[in-house]
């Protein structure tokens, strides 16, 4: 079981806005920043959002992140067919000896 | 732009040691701003952080509690790379293994290596 909780699937039609959630606890999201990654089948994860809501250069403005308390969200607006992929969240967890923890991933389908 | 290139066998027998290497270009394994990590991904476990090595005037290792008795992550400064050794593997260790750089966040990943534990 993943430490961070994400819905296993999400879907939308082209042009729609989709939100993917990531729920954690006070030892991870509640205390540290959240990153979001996009992973295409068989590919390396690509950083979409860091520090809760910052986009690296080259990531379209359609992707945005937010955080409140122990939960975070990734919003994708103007959905495109190439957005069909797995999305997962990550954060540092201060419990035990400290570790990176991840969400179980959300498979986004563009209908 | 950092690049991480993984190498190592894709098949390991049960009870043996899994060994992978990650060659770094565009950064230094001895960087005082970075840590060098191993992460694995499987359908049953999802993404799981295994451990890291980093240099801050001396070398440090830091392992996931669940891995602590079986794992070694070590730097090789002469080749600018780092490695993973996981002892006494079982079929449950079958996964895609990634090396990754962290500089506050996980910002670069290796290409991934599918390691199957089977006799």
Interface residues (C-beta under 8 A of the other chain):
Chain A: X2 X33 X35 X37 X44 X45 X47 X50 X51 X88 X90 X96 X97 X98 X99 X100 X101 X102 X103 X104 X105
Chain B: X37 X39 X46 X47 X48 X49 X62 X63 X64 X65 X98 X102 X105 X106 X107 X109 X110 X111 X112
